[in-house]
């Protein structure tokens, strides 16, 4: 069949149902950071250096290739941050996210949800 004849031929039913499905999806885990039980604790030595420790933790996860994307949620609701994690399974992703110093201190709590997203292998976060 010529290319012209192929172009005129109607697509089969399976082609129309699957043509818009991305072919390059991969499993990832989305971690949501929410206000924890100790969110309002603002006193003590542990609180004083919490933000720098959290930022160092995020940098470490990004540089190790575990966090593909991470950042704060800036509205005034209970959700305060999120990250997309590359991990072998949900338990591993939860362990990674739970190591965040804010989670360890009880100021944050974490939820992890699995997702299929277009590949993020070419995504690069730069930390100068």
N, CA, C and O of each residue as an XYZ file, in Angstrom:
512
protein
N       0.859     -1.182      0.000
C       0.000      0.000      0.000
C       0.901      1.240      0.000
O       1.901      1.288      0.717
N       0.546      2.223     -0.794
C       1.342      3.443     -0.881
C       1.089      4.320      0.348
O       0.105      4.137      1.065
N       1.987      5.266      0.575
C       1.819      6.186      1.703
C       0.538      6.991      1.568
O      -0.139      7.270      2.559
N       0.207      7.362      0.336
C      -1.006      8.139      0.100
C      -2.243      7.318      0.461
O      -3.178      7.837      1.072
N      -2.251      6.060      0.093
C      -3.370      5.179      0.411
C      -3.471      4.966      1.910
O      -4.574      4.917      2.455
N      -2.329      4.838      2.585
C      -2.335      4.660      4.041
C      -2.886      5.898      4.731
O      -3.635      5.785      5.702
N      -2.525      7.074      4.242
C      -2.995      8.319      4.845
C      -4.503      8.468      4.717
O      -5.146      9.041      5.596
N      -5.077      7.952      3.623
C      -6.517      8.059      3.401
C      -7.307      7.012      4.176
O      -8.498      7.187      4.430
N      -6.636      5.920      4.551
C      -7.320      4.833      5.255
C      -7.733      5.294      6.643
O      -6.973      5.978      7.328
N      -8.929      4.922      7.056
C      -9.412      5.278      8.390
C      -8.625      4.521      9.449
O      -8.273      3.359      9.246
N      -8.345      5.166     10.572
C      -7.656      4.445     11.636
C      -8.549      3.356     12.210
O      -9.770      3.504     12.259
N      -7.944      2.286     12.633
C      -8.711      1.214     13.271
C      -9.149      1.662     14.653
O      -8.586      2.606     15.207
N     -10.143      0.998     15.212
C     -10.685      1.358     16.528
C      -9.594      1.359     17.587
O      -9.579      2.246     18.440
N      -8.691      0.404     17.560
C      -7.633      0.366     18.579
C      -6.702      1.549     18.446
O      -6.195      2.042     19.454
N      -6.459      2.023     17.231
C      -5.586      3.176     17.038
C      -6.193      4.435     17.659
O      -5.481      5.211     18.296
N      -7.494      4.643     17.482
C      -8.126      5.846     18.008
C      -8.200      5.823     19.527
O      -8.193      6.878     20.161
N      -8.271      4.643     20.115
C      -8.349      4.565     21.582
C      -6.995      4.739     22.240
O      -6.927      5.172     23.390
N      -5.930      4.420     21.555
C      -4.623      4.436     22.194
C      -3.682      5.520     21.690
O      -2.593      5.688     22.239
N      -4.071      6.250     20.673
C      -3.131      7.208     20.089
C      -2.752      8.345     21.035
O      -1.672      8.916     20.886
N      -3.590      8.687     21.989
C      -3.299      9.793     22.890
C      -2.664      9.353     24.204
O      -2.380     10.188     25.063
N      -2.443      8.074     24.367
C      -1.818      7.575     25.591
C      -0.315      7.755     25.478
O       0.290      7.243     24.535
N       0.302      8.462     26.404
C       1.758      8.637     26.333
C       2.470      7.283     26.409
O       2.054      6.394     27.151
N       3.507      7.145     25.660
C       4.260      5.893     25.624
C       5.429      5.887     26.606
O       5.993      4.832     26.893
N       5.790      7.049     27.117
C       6.978      7.149     27.944
C       6.657      7.388     29.433
O       7.370      8.135     30.104
N       5.609      6.769     29.939
C       5.264      6.956     31.347
C       6.091      6.029     32.227
O       6.459      4.923     31.830
N       6.369      6.511     33.426
C       7.135      5.748     34.407
C       6.490      5.928     35.771
O       5.798      6.918     36.012
N       6.715      4.973     36.662
C       6.159      5.122     38.012
C       7.009      6.083     38.858
O       8.238      6.024     38.854
N       6.329      6.947     39.564
C       6.962      7.872     40.506
C       6.095      7.910     41.752
O       5.001      7.347     41.785
N       6.595      8.572     42.762
C       5.856      8.722     44.011
C       5.815     10.202     44.356
O       6.836     10.890     44.349
N       4.618     10.674     44.656
C       4.445     12.077     45.024
C       4.264     12.131     46.531
O       3.352     11.522     47.090
N       5.152     12.870     47.170
C       5.079     13.044     48.620
C       4.493     14.418     48.912
O       4.948     15.434     48.387
N       3.485     14.422     49.751
C       2.885     15.673     50.200
C       3.264     15.888     51.654
O       3.086     14.998     52.485
N       3.783     17.061     51.962
C       4.093     17.434     53.336
C       2.957     18.291     53.865
O       2.568     19.288     53.257
N       2.437     17.877     55.010
C       1.327     18.586     55.639
C       1.761     19.074     57.015
O       2.726     18.575     57.594
N       1.037     20.050     57.521
C       1.323     20.542     58.865
C       1.175     19.389     59.856
O       0.166     18.684     59.858
N       2.193     19.209     60.695
C       2.179     18.141     61.678
C       1.673     18.617     63.034
O       1.287     19.774     63.201
N       1.684     17.707     63.989
C       1.187     18.024     65.339
C       1.971     19.150     65.998
O       1.418     19.906     66.796
N       3.240     19.264     65.675
C       4.083     20.291     66.296
C       4.344     21.468     65.354
O       5.347     22.166     65.499
N       3.453     21.690     64.395
C       3.624     22.749     63.410
C       3.870     24.105     64.061
O       4.699     24.878     63.580
N       3.169     24.399     65.138
C       3.266     25.719     65.772
C       4.376     25.825     66.809
O       4.534     26.881     67.421
N       5.144     24.774     67.025
C       6.277     24.851     67.959
C       7.343     25.767     67.356
O       7.898     25.483     66.295
N       7.613     26.855     68.045
C       8.584     27.822     67.526
C       9.729     28.078     68.497
O      10.565     28.946     68.246
N       9.778     27.353     69.577
C      10.814     27.559     70.595
C      11.770     26.369     70.632
O      11.404     25.250     70.274
N      12.982     26.629     71.064
C      13.941     25.553     71.267
C      15.037     25.531     70.222
O      14.888     26.066     69.123
N      16.146     24.899     70.592
C      17.312     24.835     69.714
C      17.019     24.036     68.451
O      17.527     24.361     67.378
N      16.200     22.990     68.571
C      15.890     22.160     67.406
C      15.164     22.955     66.330
O      15.365     22.715     65.140
N      14.334     23.886     66.734
C      13.561     24.685     65.788
C      14.442     25.732     65.106
O      14.228     26.056     63.938
N      15.414     26.253     65.819
C      16.244     27.336     65.301
C      16.963     26.968     64.013
O      17.087     27.807     63.121
N      17.430     25.753     63.897
C      18.173     25.374     62.692
C      17.398     24.409     61.798
O      17.987     23.770     60.925
N      16.095     24.296     62.004
C      15.304     23.336     61.247
C      15.267     23.649     59.750
O      15.448     22.746     58.932
N      15.039     24.889     59.384
C      14.945     25.233     57.963
C      16.269     24.955     57.240
O      16.245     24.346     56.170
N      17.406     25.369     57.769
C      18.657     25.020     57.077
C      18.873     23.508     56.960
O      19.405     23.040     55.953
N      18.471     22.748     57.966
C      18.609     21.291     57.888
C      17.676     20.707     56.829
O      18.042     19.779     56.107
N      16.476     21.260     56.746
C      15.541     20.790     55.717
C      16.057     21.112     54.321
O      15.990     20.264     53.431
N      16.566     22.305     54.117
C      17.093     22.676     52.808
C      18.288     21.809     52.430
O      18.432     21.425     51.269
N      19.139     21.499     53.390
C      20.276     20.607     53.134
C      19.784     19.203     52.777
O      20.342     18.550     51.895
N      18.750     18.751     53.457
C      18.174     17.434     53.170
C      17.634     17.393     51.740
O      17.891     16.439     51.004
N      16.892     18.421     51.350
C      16.325     18.464     50.005
C      17.444     18.467     48.962
O      17.376     17.740     47.971
N      18.464     19.281     49.187
C      19.601     19.318     48.260
C      20.228     17.934     48.136
O      20.534     17.490     47.029
N      20.418     17.260     49.247
C      21.017     15.921     49.244
C      20.169     14.938     48.435
O      20.705     14.137     47.668
N      18.852     15.000     48.605
C      17.959     14.092     47.877
C      17.969     14.389     46.378
O      17.943     13.470     45.560
N      18.007     15.665     46.022
C      18.055     16.050     44.606
C      19.373     15.582     43.996
O      19.380     14.985     42.919
N      20.474     15.846     44.667
C      21.780     15.465     44.132
C      21.925     13.948     44.013
O      22.637     13.462     43.134
N      21.265     13.210     44.879
C      21.306     11.749     44.821
C      20.342     11.180     43.776
O      20.359      9.979     43.510
N      19.500     12.038     43.182
C      18.546     11.590     42.169
C      17.276     10.995     42.743
O      16.492     10.390     42.011
N      17.057     11.158     44.045
C      15.837     10.625     44.661
C      14.681     11.612     44.534
O      13.560     11.204     44.231
N      14.929     12.897     44.757
C      13.911     13.927     44.548
C      14.121     14.479     43.142
O      15.190     15.001     42.824
N      13.102     14.362     42.312
C      13.182     14.890     40.966
C      12.662     16.316     40.898
O      13.013     17.086     40.005
N      11.819     16.645     41.859
C      11.218     17.965     41.937
C      10.755     18.138     43.377
O      10.194     17.211     43.961
N      10.979     19.292     43.945
C      10.550     19.531     45.328
C      10.334     21.024     45.533
O      11.020     21.854     44.936
N       9.373     21.349     46.385
C       9.152     22.751     46.679
C       7.998     22.968     47.632
O       7.233     22.048     47.923
N       7.881     24.197     48.117
C       6.813     24.521     49.061
C       5.478     24.755     48.351
O       5.431     25.076     47.164
N       4.420     24.590     49.099
C       3.075     24.995     48.680
C       2.816     26.298     49.435
O       2.943     26.341     50.659
N       2.461     27.341     48.725
C       2.490     28.668     49.336
C       1.136     29.248     49.739
O       1.067     30.400     50.167
N       0.057     28.469     49.609
C      -1.199     29.016     50.122
C      -1.257     28.756     51.629
O      -0.274     28.290     52.205
N      -2.352     29.039     52.259
C      -2.424     28.980     53.722
C      -3.132     27.720     54.230
O      -3.649     27.713     55.347
N      -3.159     26.670     53.430
C      -3.852     25.454     53.830
C      -2.952     24.490     54.592
O      -1.834     24.846     54.964
N      -3.427     23.291     54.823
C      -2.666     22.300     55.585
C      -1.508     21.687     54.786
O      -0.591     21.115     55.375
N      -1.541     21.800     53.456
C      -0.488     21.265     52.604
C       0.608     22.320     52.489
O       0.340     23.456     52.098
N       1.858     21.942     52.833
C       2.930     22.938     52.860
C       4.103     22.615     51.932
O       4.979     23.458     51.736
N       4.134     21.413     51.360
C       5.224     21.084     50.454
C       4.941     19.813     49.683
O       4.046     19.043     50.028
N       5.728     19.603     48.618
C       5.569     18.388     47.828
C       6.893     18.039     47.177
O       7.768     18.886     47.001
N       7.014     16.775     46.827
C       8.166     16.326     46.056
C       7.749     15.157     45.183
O       6.813     14.425     45.503
N       8.453     14.995     44.085
C       8.290     13.821     43.241
C       9.530     12.976     43.467
O      10.656     13.436     43.280
N       9.308     11.730     43.874
C      10.397     10.859     44.303
C      10.551      9.694     43.329
O       9.570      9.079     42.910
N      11.794      9.409     42.983
C      12.120      8.210     42.210
C      12.533      7.146     43.223
O      13.541      7.295     43.914
N      11.757      6.082     43.306
C      12.033      5.016     44.272
C      11.522      3.698     43.705
O      10.729      3.678     42.764
N      11.986      2.605     44.287
C      11.590      1.285     43.825
C      10.174      0.904     44.175
O       9.545      0.118     43.467
N       9.657      1.465     45.283
C       8.298      1.157     45.716
C       7.822      2.236     46.679
O       8.595      3.110     47.072
N       6.550      2.174     47.060
C       5.964      3.199     47.929
C       6.607      3.213     49.309
O       6.773      4.279     49.901
N       6.971      2.045     49.826
C       7.618      1.989     51.132
C       8.958      2.694     51.136
O       9.296      3.405     52.083
N       9.716      2.493     50.079
C      11.009      3.172     49.957
C      10.813      4.682     49.844
O      11.540      5.450     50.474
N       9.843      5.105     49.053
C       9.559      6.532     48.904
C       9.130      7.142     50.240
O       9.540      8.252     50.580
N       8.306      6.412     50.996
C       7.874      6.903     52.303
C       9.060      7.019     53.259
O       9.145      7.974     54.031
N       9.966      6.057     53.210
C      11.148      6.113     54.072
C      12.014      7.325     53.729
O      12.530      7.997     54.622
N      12.170      7.599     52.447
C      12.957      8.765     52.016
C      12.302     10.050     52.514
O      12.962     10.885     53.132
N      11.017     10.209     52.250
C      10.305     11.437     52.635
C      10.228     11.591     54.151
O      10.259     12.711     54.663
N      10.129     10.482     54.868
C      10.022     10.528     56.330
C      11.330     10.920     56.998
O      11.341     11.274     58.177
N      12.428     10.859     56.261
C      13.723     11.263     56.814
C      13.896     12.781     56.818
O      14.887     13.281     57.349
N      12.963     13.513     56.244
C      13.008     14.974     56.259
C      13.071     15.444     57.711
O      12.289     14.977     58.539
N      13.988     16.359     58.036
C      14.099     16.835     59.420
C      12.803     17.411     59.983
O      12.552     17.282     61.182
N      11.983     18.037     59.161
C      10.704     18.571     59.625
C       9.737     17.469     60.018
O       8.973     17.621     60.972
N       9.764     16.357     59.287
C       8.931     15.202     59.635
C       9.464     14.579     60.919
O       8.695     14.239     61.818
N      10.785     14.432     60.999
C      11.412     13.856     62.185
C      11.089     14.672     63.442
O      10.936     14.111     64.527
N      10.988     15.980     63.292
C      10.700     16.866     64.428
C       9.208     16.928     64.760
O       8.828     17.509     65.776
N       8.363     16.339     63.920
C       6.925     16.363     64.176
C       6.235     17.620     63.691
O       5.027     17.772     63.867
N       6.986     18.521     63.085
C       6.365     19.746     62.554
C       5.638     19.473     61.253
O       4.737     20.218     60.868
N       6.031     18.406     60.579
C       5.394     18.007     59.328
C       4.971     16.553     59.415
O       5.528     15.776     60.191
N       3.985     16.195     58.615
C       3.665     14.791     58.405
C       3.654     14.574     56.900
O       3.482     15.520     56.131
N       3.836     13.337     56.487
C       4.004     13.073     55.070
C       2.996     12.038     54.591
O       2.668     11.091     55.305
N       2.512     12.238     53.369
C       1.685     11.259     52.661
C       2.397     10.972     51.350
O       2.921     11.887     50.716
N       2.420      9.708     50.937
C       3.037      9.337     49.669
C       1.985      8.663     48.800
O       1.256      7.781     49.253
N       1.919      9.094     47.547
C       0.967      8.536     46.587
C       1.717      8.130     45.327
O       2.608      8.843     44.866
N       1.350      6.980     44.777
C       1.994      6.529     43.544
C       1.329      7.193     42.349
O       0.143      7.518     42.374
N       2.131      7.387     41.290
C       1.633      8.035     40.081
C       2.413      7.531     38.875
O       3.581      7.160     38.988
N       1.762      7.521     37.732
C       2.443      7.293     36.471
C       2.507      8.640     35.770
O       1.479      9.260     35.498
N       3.723      9.086     35.481
C       3.934     10.378     34.839
C       4.821     10.198     33.616
O       5.574      9.229     33.533
N       4.736     11.126     32.665
C       5.715     11.073     31.581
C       7.117     11.105     32.188
O       7.337     11.746     33.215
N       8.045     10.426     31.563
C       9.378     10.299     32.130
C       9.970     11.659     32.510
O       9.835     12.640     31.779
N      10.611     11.689     33.639
C      11.260     12.900     34.138
C      12.780     12.760     34.098
O      13.493     13.537     34.733
N      13.273     11.775     33.354
C      14.710     11.494     33.360
C      15.533     12.662     32.824
O      16.713     12.775     33.156
N      14.950     13.524     32.012
C      15.687     14.660     31.476
C      15.513     15.928     32.313
O      16.096     16.964     31.995
N      14.721     15.852     33.370
C      14.505     16.992     34.253
C      15.746     17.211     35.107
O      16.266     16.259     35.688
N      16.221     18.423     35.192
C      17.416     18.722     35.969
C      17.152     19.916     36.860
O      16.815     20.995     36.374
N      17.304     19.730     38.167
C      17.206     20.840     39.118
C      18.625     21.310     39.402
O      19.496     20.506     39.734
N      18.852     22.588     39.275
C      20.192     23.143     39.520
C      20.244     23.806     40.883
O      19.453     24.699     41.188
N      21.178     23.360     41.690
C      21.465     24.010     42.962
C      22.827     24.657     42.843
O      23.844     23.969     42.930
N      22.872     25.990     42.643
C      24.171     26.668     42.490
C      24.990     26.622     43.774
O      26.104     27.144     43.815
